[in-house]
Amino acid sequence: MTTAPRTAALVVLVGTAPLLLAVGAAGPAAAHGAPTYPVSRVVACSAEGGQQARSAACRAATASGVAVFDNLRLAGVGGRDRQVVPDGKLCSGGLAAYRGLDLARADWPSTRLTAGASMTLTYKSTIPHTGTFKLFLTKDGYDPTKPLKWSDLPSRPFATATDPALVNGAYRIKAELPSDRTGRHLLYTIWQNTSTPDTYYSCSDVVFPAAKRADKSAGSAGSATREPVASPTKSAAAETSAAPSPSKSPADVAGAPPQPSETVTSDPGEAVSSATSDEDDRAPALPLVAGGAAGLLITAGAAYTLRRRR
């Protein structure tokens, strides 16, 4: 009579053992984090990423084999990052479980930043550790459609922080951004612990909007205003021919003001710079004068022919 309950209890224990092991393994993975601002690929594609997690890049990363979106760390690196982590695998730290984070594409969820401005990187964590954060920004000319290599990063970080305080579940690192970046770039964060043998790696995609171009019509002399272009004296025929041609837009007509540059946001995480050309700011067309001269020549020719016939 007692054998059956013992057998049932043994079956239940054996059946739940894998679950207990899974929970135990998941515990440490949730203990550490990654940058939430600028948003890292790990955070954007995790369950807390919301709409970002449903982006094409995050779906592709998951399909490529990202086992977890947290706790990306290597033990025993000891500052030898460039020797240990291979080119093309910087975002995954060279770990196969995170290989989808290395996908070279230009549509990763990104954060818009301003070149030369102050920034506070926010790095979530639940367990405080001592160590040094190093922040790198890809060089000018970085191509997001190619695998990230160490040569894409400067040899020195643009900002560092040692033993910052963990406040409300996050480290906050203030930094001054380089002033010479435009377009899409990648902010690479290395956190080398001193209280543990671990080093953490994070990739945050960022976009720097292009600066608006100054109005070239202001002139090198520093003139603040632009004088209107003088038009020739118009006869009745000239006024008729001055009407814009149907094949030309209003911007082709003399005196049309240039359109300002603006930054246009397309798909989430995408930014493109749109600006009209200053070529529309041009002088009046000359067919008016040519047409008037042609009319005078025709009239003079007719008078000369009549005089000869007489």
Buried (B, 14 or more C-beta within 10 A) or exposed (E): EEEEEEEEEEEEEEEEEEEEEEEEEEEEBEEBBBBBBBBBBBBBBBEEBEEBBEBEBBEBBBEEEBEBBBBBBBEEBEEEBEEBBBEBBBBBBBBEBBBBBBBEEBBBBBBEBEBEEEBEBBBBBEEEBEBBBBBBBBBEEBEBEEBBEBEBBEEEBBBEBEEBEBEEEBBBBEBEBBEEBEBBBBBBBBBBBEEBEBBBBBBBBBBBBBEEEEEEEEEEEEEEEEEEEEEEEEEEEBEEBBEEEEEEEEBBBBEBEBEEBEBEEEEBBBBEBEBEEEEBBBEBBEEBEEBBEEEEEEEEEEEEEEEEEE
